[in-house]
Amino acid sequence: MKELINSLIKSGYKLPEIYGMTLADIDFLIEVSNVEATKEEELVTLDQAFPFLF
């Protein structure tokens, strides 16, 4: 839970906002962060995608 709160603070949320969140809000933020993490993994450079060109 500490990691989640620290992550939210680093993202710009203030403590009163965090404590006012519902469980649905927190679940949504976790889901969004998981989607962003998978998008970062999907990024491929051109030399990786087309090694025969380089």
mmCIF file of the N, C-alpha and C atoms, coordinates in Angstrom:
data_MODEL
# 
_entry.id   MODEL 
# 
loop_
_atom_site.group_PDB 
_atom_site.id 
_atom_site.type_symbol 
_atom_site.label_atom_id 
_atom_site.label_alt_id 
_atom_site.label_comp_id 
_atom_site.label_asym_id 
_atom_site.label_entity_id 
_atom_site.label_seq_id 
_atom_site.pdbx_PDB_ins_code 
_atom_site.Cartn_x 
_atom_site.Cartn_y 
_atom_site.Cartn_z 
_atom_site.occupancy 
_atom_site.B_iso_or_equiv 
_atom_site.pdbx_formal_charge 
_atom_site.auth_seq_id 
_atom_site.auth_comp_id 
_atom_site.auth_asym_id 
_atom_site.auth_atom_id 
_atom_site.pdbx_PDB_model_num 
ATOM 1   N N  . MET A 1 1  ? 0.828   -1.196 0.000   1.00 0.00 ? 1  MET A N  1 
ATOM 2   C CA . MET A 1 1  ? 0.000   0.000  0.000   1.00 0.00 ? 1  MET A CA 1 
ATOM 3   C C  . MET A 1 1  ? 0.870   1.256  0.000   1.00 0.00 ? 1  MET A C  1 
ATOM 4   N N  . LYS A 1 2  ? 2.007   1.197  0.727   1.00 0.00 ? 2  LYS A N  1 
ATOM 5   C CA . LYS A 1 2  ? 2.908   2.350  0.756   1.00 0.00 ? 2  LYS A CA 1 
ATOM 6   C C  . LYS A 1 2  ? 3.420   2.677  -0.637  1.00 0.00 ? 2  LYS A C  1 
ATOM 7   N N  . GLU A 1 3  ? 3.744   1.635  -1.397  1.00 0.00 ? 3  GLU A N  1 
ATOM 8   C CA . GLU A 1 3  ? 4.258   1.839  -2.749  1.00 0.00 ? 3  GLU A CA 1 
ATOM 9   C C  . GLU A 1 3  ? 3.216   2.523  -3.621  1.00 0.00 ? 3  GLU A C  1 
ATOM 10  N N  . LEU A 1 4  ? 1.965   2.126  -3.473  1.00 0.00 ? 4  LEU A N  1 
ATOM 11  C CA . LEU A 1 4  ? 0.889   2.730  -4.252  1.00 0.00 ? 4  LEU A CA 1 
ATOM 12  C C  . LEU A 1 4  ? 0.738   4.204  -3.903  1.00 0.00 ? 4  LEU A C  1 
ATOM 13  N N  . ILE A 1 5  ? 0.751   4.522  -2.629  1.00 0.00 ? 5  ILE A N  1 
ATOM 14  C CA . ILE A 1 5  ? 0.612   5.920  -2.194  1.00 0.00 ? 5  ILE A CA 1 
ATOM 15  C C  . ILE A 1 5  ? 1.797   6.742  -2.677  1.00 0.00 ? 5  ILE A C  1 
ATOM 16  N N  . ASN A 1 6  ? 3.002   6.209  -2.546  1.00 0.00 ? 6  ASN A N  1 
ATOM 17  C CA . ASN A 1 6  ? 4.193   6.927  -3.026  1.00 0.00 ? 6  ASN A CA 1 
ATOM 18  C C  . ASN A 1 6  ? 4.135   7.144  -4.533  1.00 0.00 ? 6  ASN A C  1 
ATOM 19  N N  . SER A 1 7  ? 3.657   6.152  -5.267  1.00 0.00 ? 7  SER A N  1 
ATOM 20  C CA . SER A 1 7  ? 3.524   6.276  -6.711  1.00 0.00 ? 7  SER A CA 1 
ATOM 21  C C  . SER A 1 7  ? 2.517   7.360  -7.079  1.00 0.00 ? 7  SER A C  1 
ATOM 22  N N  . LEU A 1 8  ? 1.405   7.412  -6.363  1.00 0.00 ? 8  LEU A N  1 
ATOM 23  C CA . LEU A 1 8  ? 0.387   8.437  -6.625  1.00 0.00 ? 8  LEU A CA 1 
ATOM 24  C C  . LEU A 1 8  ? 0.918   9.832  -6.308  1.00 0.00 ? 8  LEU A C  1 
ATOM 25  N N  . ILE A 1 9  ? 1.679   9.955  -5.226  1.00 0.00 ? 9  ILE A N  1 
ATOM 26  C CA . ILE A 1 9  ? 2.258   11.252 -4.856  1.00 0.00 ? 9  ILE A CA 1 
ATOM 27  C C  . ILE A 1 9  ? 3.242   11.701 -5.932  1.00 0.00 ? 9  ILE A C  1 
ATOM 28  N N  . LYS A 1 10 ? 4.063   10.772 -6.437  1.00 0.00 ? 10 LYS A N  1 
ATOM 29  C CA . LYS A 1 10 ? 5.013   11.107 -7.502  1.00 0.00 ? 10 LYS A CA 1 
ATOM 30  C C  . LYS A 1 10 ? 4.290   11.511 -8.782  1.00 0.00 ? 10 LYS A C  1 
ATOM 31  N N  . SER A 1 11 ? 3.071   10.988 -8.969  1.00 0.00 ? 11 SER A N  1 
ATOM 32  C CA . SER A 1 11 ? 2.283   11.323 -10.158 1.00 0.00 ? 11 SER A CA 1 
ATOM 33  C C  . SER A 1 11 ? 1.565   12.656 -10.024 1.00 0.00 ? 11 SER A C  1 
ATOM 34  N N  . GLY A 1 12 ? 1.660   13.283 -8.842  1.00 0.00 ? 12 GLY A N  1 
ATOM 35  C CA . GLY A 1 12 ? 1.080   14.608 -8.682  1.00 0.00 ? 12 GLY A CA 1 
ATOM 36  C C  . GLY A 1 12 ? -0.163  14.679 -7.819  1.00 0.00 ? 12 GLY A C  1 
ATOM 37  N N  . TYR A 1 13 ? -0.601  13.543 -7.297  1.00 0.00 ? 13 TYR A N  1 
ATOM 38  C CA . TYR A 1 13 ? -1.768  13.557 -6.421  1.00 0.00 ? 13 TYR A CA 1 
ATOM 39  C C  . TYR A 1 13 ? -1.364  14.042 -5.032  1.00 0.00 ? 13 TYR A C  1 
ATOM 40  N N  . LYS A 1 14 ? -2.282  14.689 -4.347  1.00 0.00 ? 14 LYS A N  1 
ATOM 41  C CA . LYS A 1 14 ? -2.047  15.152 -2.980  1.00 0.00 ? 14 LYS A CA 1 
ATOM 42  C C  . LYS A 1 14 ? -2.752  14.202 -2.018  1.00 0.00 ? 14 LYS A C  1 
ATOM 43  N N  . LEU A 1 15 ? -2.276  14.147 -0.771  1.00 0.00 ? 15 LEU A N  1 
ATOM 44  C CA . LEU A 1 15 ? -2.816  13.192 0.202   1.00 0.00 ? 15 LEU A CA 1 
ATOM 45  C C  . LEU A 1 15 ? -4.339  13.274 0.369   1.00 0.00 ? 15 LEU A C  1 
ATOM 46  N N  . PRO A 1 16 ? -4.935  14.456 0.477   1.00 0.00 ? 16 PRO A N  1 
ATOM 47  C CA . PRO A 1 16 ? -6.400  14.485 0.606   1.00 0.00 ? 16 PRO A CA 1 
ATOM 48  C C  . PRO A 1 16 ? -7.108  13.864 -0.602  1.00 0.00 ? 16 PRO A C  1 
ATOM 49  N N  . GLU A 1 17 ? -6.529  14.039 -1.786  1.00 0.00 ? 17 GLU A N  1 
ATOM 50  C CA . GLU A 1 17 ? -7.111  13.423 -2.973  1.00 0.00 ? 17 GLU A CA 1 
ATOM 51  C C  . GLU A 1 17 ? -6.999  11.902 -2.914  1.00 0.00 ? 17 GLU A C  1 
ATOM 52  N N  . ILE A 1 18 ? -5.856  11.422 -2.460  1.00 0.00 ? 18 ILE A N  1 
ATOM 53  C CA . ILE A 1 18 ? -5.633  9.977  -2.374  1.00 0.00 ? 18 ILE A CA 1 
ATOM 54  C C  . ILE A 1 18 ? -6.577  9.354  -1.350  1.00 0.00 ? 18 ILE A C  1 
ATOM 55  N N  . TYR A 1 19 ? -6.699  9.977  -0.195  1.00 0.00 ? 19 TYR A N  1 
ATOM 56  C CA . TYR A 1 19 ? -7.569  9.424  0.841   1.00 0.00 ? 19 TYR A CA 1 
ATOM 57  C C  . TYR A 1 19 ? -9.038  9.517  0.468   1.00 0.00 ? 19 TYR A C  1 
ATOM 58  N N  . GLY A 1 20 ? -9.389  10.413 -0.457  1.00 0.00 ? 20 GLY A N  1 
ATOM 59  C CA . GLY A 1 20 ? -10.761 10.530 -0.909  1.00 0.00 ? 20 GLY A CA 1 
ATOM 60  C C  . GLY A 1 20 ? -11.119 9.574  -2.030  1.00 0.00 ? 20 GLY A C  1 
ATOM 61  N N  . MET A 1 21 ? -10.133 8.837  -2.538  1.00 0.00 ? 21 MET A N  1 
ATOM 62  C CA . MET A 1 21 ? -10.386 7.909  -3.641  1.00 0.00 ? 21 MET A CA 1 
ATOM 63  C C  . MET A 1 21 ? -11.155 6.685  -3.161  1.00 0.00 ? 21 MET A C  1 
ATOM 64  N N  . THR A 1 22 ? -11.982 6.184  -4.051  1.00 0.00 ? 22 THR A N  1 
ATOM 65  C CA . THR A 1 22 ? -12.675 4.931  -3.746  1.00 0.00 ? 22 THR A CA 1 
ATOM 66  C C  . THR A 1 22 ? -11.833 3.767  -4.257  1.00 0.00 ? 22 THR A C  1 
ATOM 67  N N  . LEU A 1 23 ? -12.216 2.581  -3.887  1.00 0.00 ? 23 LEU A N  1 
ATOM 68  C CA . LEU A 1 23 ? -11.490 1.394  -4.341  1.00 0.00 ? 23 LEU A CA 1 
ATOM 69  C C  . LEU A 1 23 ? -11.563 1.273  -5.860  1.00 0.00 ? 23 LEU A C  1 
ATOM 70  N N  . ALA A 1 24 ? -12.680 1.686  -6.450  1.00 0.00 ? 24 ALA A N  1 
ATOM 71  C CA . ALA A 1 24 ? -12.819 1.644  -7.910  1.00 0.00 ? 24 ALA A CA 1 
ATOM 72  C C  . ALA A 1 24 ? -11.815 2.579  -8.571  1.00 0.00 ? 24 ALA A C  1 
ATOM 73  N N  . ASP A 1 25 ? -11.587 3.753  -7.980  1.00 0.00 ? 25 ASP A N  1 
ATOM 74  C CA . ASP A 1 25 ? -10.597 4.690  -8.521  1.00 0.00 ? 25 ASP A CA 1 
ATOM 75  C C  . ASP A 1 25 ? -9.208  4.071  -8.504  1.00 0.00 ? 25 ASP A C  1 
ATOM 76  N N  . ILE A 1 26 ? -8.866  3.445  -7.408  1.00 0.00 ? 26 ILE A N  1 
ATOM 77  C CA . ILE A 1 26 ? -7.538  2.842  -7.265  1.00 0.00 ? 26 ILE A CA 1 
ATOM 78  C C  . ILE A 1 26 ? -7.380  1.678  -8.236  1.00 0.00 ? 26 ILE A C  1 
ATOM 79  N N  . ASP A 1 27 ? -8.421  0.849  -8.376  1.00 0.00 ? 27 ASP A N  1 
ATOM 80  C CA . ASP A 1 27 ? -8.368  -0.257 -9.336  1.00 0.00 ? 27 ASP A CA 1 
ATOM 81  C C  . ASP A 1 27 ? -8.164  0.262  -10.750 1.00 0.00 ? 27 ASP A C  1 
ATOM 82  N N  . PHE A 1 28 ? -8.840  1.364  -11.087 1.00 0.00 ? 28 PHE A N  1 
ATOM 83  C CA . PHE A 1 28 ? -8.694  1.952  -12.414 1.00 0.00 ? 28 PHE A CA 1 
ATOM 84  C C  . PHE A 1 28 ? -7.267  2.441  -12.643 1.00 0.00 ? 28 PHE A C  1 
ATOM 85  N N  . LEU A 1 29 ? -6.689  3.112  -11.651 1.00 0.00 ? 29 LEU A N  1 
ATOM 86  C CA . LEU A 1 29 ? -5.315  3.614  -11.792 1.00 0.00 ? 29 LEU A CA 1 
ATOM 87  C C  . LEU A 1 29 ? -4.321  2.472  -11.948 1.00 0.00 ? 29 LEU A C  1 
ATOM 88  N N  . ILE A 1 30 ? -4.540  1.373  -11.235 1.00 0.00 ? 30 ILE A N  1 
ATOM 89  C CA . ILE A 1 30 ? -3.658  0.211  -11.359 1.00 0.00 ? 30 ILE A CA 1 
ATOM 90  C C  . ILE A 1 30 ? -3.788  -0.393 -12.747 1.00 0.00 ? 30 ILE A C  1 
ATOM 91  N N  . GLU A 1 31 ? -5.014  -0.478 -13.246 1.00 0.00 ? 31 GLU A N  1 
ATOM 92  C CA . GLU A 1 31 ? -5.242  -1.030 -14.577 1.00 0.00 ? 31 GLU A CA 1 
ATOM 93  C C  . GLU A 1 31 ? -4.575  -0.172 -15.650 1.00 0.00 ? 31 GLU A C  1 
ATOM 94  N N  . VAL A 1 32 ? -4.687  1.134  -15.519 1.00 0.00 ? 32 VAL A N  1 
ATOM 95  C CA . VAL A 1 32 ? -4.056  2.049  -16.479 1.00 0.00 ? 32 VAL A CA 1 
ATOM 96  C C  . VAL A 1 32 ? -2.539  1.903  -16.436 1.00 0.00 ? 32 VAL A C  1 
ATOM 97  N N  . SER A 1 33 ? -1.978  1.793  -15.246 1.00 0.00 ? 33 SER A N  1 
ATOM 98  C CA . SER A 1 33 ? -0.519  1.663  -15.154 1.00 0.00 ? 33 SER A CA 1 
ATOM 99  C C  . SER A 1 33 ? -0.051  0.344  -15.760 1.00 0.00 ? 33 SER A C  1 
ATOM 100 N N  . ASN A 1 34 ? -0.848  -0.710 -15.643 1.00 0.00 ? 34 ASN A N  1 
ATOM 101 C CA . ASN A 1 34 ? -0.491  -1.992 -16.255 1.00 0.00 ? 34 ASN A CA 1 
ATOM 102 C C  . ASN A 1 34 ? -0.532  -1.894 -17.770 1.00 0.00 ? 34 ASN A C  1 
ATOM 103 N N  . VAL A 1 35 ? -1.505  -1.176 -18.320 1.00 0.00 ? 35 VAL A N  1 
ATOM 104 C CA . VAL A 1 35 ? -1.604  -1.000 -19.767 1.00 0.00 ? 35 VAL A CA 1 
ATOM 105 C C  . VAL A 1 35 ? -0.413  -0.197 -20.272 1.00 0.00 ? 35 VAL A C  1 
ATOM 106 N N  . GLU A 1 36 ? -0.024  0.850  -19.552 1.00 0.00 ? 36 GLU A N  1 
ATOM 107 C CA . GLU A 1 36 ? 1.125   1.661  -19.950 1.00 0.00 ? 36 GLU A CA 1 
ATOM 108 C C  . GLU A 1 36 ? 2.396   0.831  -19.927 1.00 0.00 ? 36 GLU A C  1 
ATOM 109 N N  . ALA A 1 37 ? 2.518   -0.057 -18.951 1.00 0.00 ? 37 ALA A N  1 
ATOM 110 C CA . ALA A 1 37 ? 3.714   -0.901 -18.858 1.00 0.00 ? 37 ALA A CA 1 
ATOM 111 C C  . ALA A 1 37 ? 3.795   -1.844 -20.053 1.00 0.00 ? 37 ALA A C  1 
ATOM 112 N N  . THR A 1 38 ? 2.670   -2.398 -20.489 1.00 0.00 ? 38 THR A N  1 
ATOM 113 C CA . THR A 1 38 ? 2.711   -3.303 -21.636 1.00 0.00 ? 38 THR A CA 1 
ATOM 114 C C  . THR A 1 38 ? 2.974   -2.534 -22.922 1.00 0.00 ? 38 THR A C  1 
ATOM 115 N N  . LYS A 1 39 ? 2.505   -1.290 -23.022 1.00 0.00 ? 39 LYS A N  1 
ATOM 116 C CA . LYS A 1 39 ? 2.781   -0.496 -24.216 1.00 0.00 ? 39 LYS A CA 1 
ATOM 117 C C  . LYS A 1 39 ? 4.267   -0.208 -24.334 1.00 0.00 ? 39 LYS A C  1 
ATOM 118 N N  . GLU A 1 40 ? 4.935   0.030  -23.214 1.00 0.00 ? 40 GLU A N  1 
ATOM 119 C CA . GLU A 1 40 ? 6.368   0.277  -23.238 1.00 0.00 ? 40 GLU A CA 1 
ATOM 120 C C  . GLU A 1 40 ? 7.124   -0.957 -23.709 1.00 0.00 ? 40 GLU A C  1 
ATOM 121 N N  . GLU A 1 41 ? 6.622   -2.135 -23.354 1.00 0.00 ? 41 GLU A N  1 
ATOM 122 C CA . GLU A 1 41 ? 7.281   -3.363 -23.763 1.00 0.00 ? 41 GLU A CA 1 
ATOM 123 C C  . GLU A 1 41 ? 7.103   -3.629 -25.252 1.00 0.00 ? 41 GLU A C  1 
ATOM 124 N N  . GLU A 1 42 ? 6.026   -3.107 -25.846 1.00 0.00 ? 42 GLU A N  1 
ATOM 125 C CA . GLU A 1 42 ? 5.738   -3.364 -27.242 1.00 0.00 ? 42 GLU A CA 1 
ATOM 126 C C  . GLU A 1 42 ? 6.559   -2.495 -28.196 1.00 0.00 ? 42 GLU A C  1 
ATOM 127 N N  . LEU A 1 43 ? 7.191   -1.447 -27.693 1.00 0.00 ? 43 LEU A N  1 
ATOM 128 C CA . LEU A 1 43 ? 7.959   -0.563 -28.555 1.00 0.00 ? 43 LEU A CA 1 
ATOM 129 C C  . LEU A 1 43 ? 9.178   -1.304 -29.114 1.00 0.00 ? 43 LEU A C  1 
ATOM 130 N N  . VAL A 1 44 ? 9.340   -1.193 -30.422 1.00 0.00 ? 44 VAL A N  1 
ATOM 131 C CA . VAL A 1 44 ? 10.446  -1.861 -31.098 1.00 0.00 ? 44 VAL A CA 1 
ATOM 132 C C  . VAL A 1 44 ? 11.110  -0.834 -32.009 1.00 0.00 ? 44 VAL A C  1 
ATOM 133 N N  . THR A 1 45 ? 12.419  -0.811 -31.995 1.00 0.00 ? 45 THR A N  1 
ATOM 134 C CA . THR A 1 45 ? 13.138  0.119  -32.875 1.00 0.00 ? 45 THR A CA 1 
ATOM 135 C C  . THR A 1 45 ? 13.181  -0.452 -34.287 1.00 0.00 ? 45 THR A C  1 
ATOM 136 N N  . LEU A 1 46 ? 13.468  0.404  -35.243 1.00 0.00 ? 46 LEU A N  1 
ATOM 137 C CA . LEU A 1 46 ? 13.503  -0.036 -36.638 1.00 0.00 ? 46 LEU A CA 1 
ATOM 138 C C  . LEU A 1 46 ? 14.558  -1.103 -36.888 1.00 0.00 ? 46 LEU A C  1 
ATOM 139 N N  . ASP A 1 47 ? 15.698  -0.971 -36.246 1.00 0.00 ? 47 ASP A N  1 
ATOM 140 C CA . ASP A 1 47 ? 16.743  -1.974 -36.479 1.00 0.00 ? 47 ASP A CA 1 
ATOM 141 C C  . ASP A 1 47 ? 16.353  -3.330 -35.902 1.00 0.00 ? 47 ASP A C  1 
ATOM 142 N N  . GLN A 1 48 ? 15.475  -3.342 -34.890 1.00 0.00 ? 48 GLN A N  1 
ATOM 143 C CA . GLN A 1 48 ? 14.987  -4.618 -34.364 1.00 0.00 ? 48 GLN A CA 1 
ATOM 144 C C  . GLN A 1 48 ? 13.906  -5.189 -35.273 1.00 0.00 ? 48 GLN A C  1 
ATOM 145 N N  . ALA A 1 49 ? 13.072  -4.335 -35.829 1.00 0.00 ? 49 ALA A N  1 
ATOM 146 C CA . ALA A 1 49 ? 11.977  -4.796 -36.673 1.00 0.00 ? 49 ALA A CA 1 
ATOM 147 C C  . ALA A 1 49 ? 12.474  -5.223 -38.057 1.00 0.00 ? 49 ALA A C  1 
ATOM 148 N N  . PHE A 1 50 ? 13.460  -4.504 -38.580 1.00 0.00 ? 50 PHE A N  1 
ATOM 149 C CA . PHE A 1 50 ? 13.970  -4.789 -39.921 1.00 0.00 ? 50 PHE A CA 1 
ATOM 150 C C  . PHE A 1 50 ? 15.491  -4.893 -39.894 1.00 0.00 ? 50 PHE A C  1 
ATOM 151 N N  . PRO A 1 51 ? 16.016  -5.982 -39.352 1.00 0.00 ? 51 PRO A N  1 
ATOM 152 C CA . PRO A 1 51 ? 17.474  -6.089 -39.215 1.00 0.00 ? 51 PRO A CA 1 
ATOM 153 C C  . PRO A 1 51 ? 18.201  -6.158 -40.559 1.00 0.00 ? 51 PRO A C  1 
ATOM 154 N N  . PHE A 1 52 ? 17.514  -6.594 -41.610 1.00 0.00 ? 52 PHE A N  1 
ATOM 155 C CA . PHE A 1 52 ? 18.154  -6.694 -42.918 1.00 0.00 ? 52 PHE A CA 1 
ATOM 156 C C  . PHE A 1 52 ? 18.396  -5.346 -43.566 1.00 0.00 ? 52 PHE A C  1 
ATOM 157 N N  . LEU A 1 53 ? 17.763  -4.275 -43.055 1.00 0.00 ? 53 LEU A N  1 
ATOM 158 C CA . LEU A 1 53 ? 17.981  -2.942 -43.601 1.00 0.00 ? 53 LEU A CA 1 
ATOM 159 C C  . LEU A 1 53 ? 19.207  -2.264 -43.002 1.00 0.00 ? 53 LEU A C  1 
ATOM 160 N N  . PHE A 1 54 ? 19.617  -2.699 -41.841 1.00 0.00 ? 54 PHE A N  1 
ATOM 161 C CA . PHE A 1 54 ? 20.709  -2.009 -41.142 1.00 0.00 ? 54 PHE A CA 1 
ATOM 162 C C  . PHE A 1 54 ? 21.914  -2.887 -41.083 1.00 0.00 ? 54 PHE A C  1 
# 
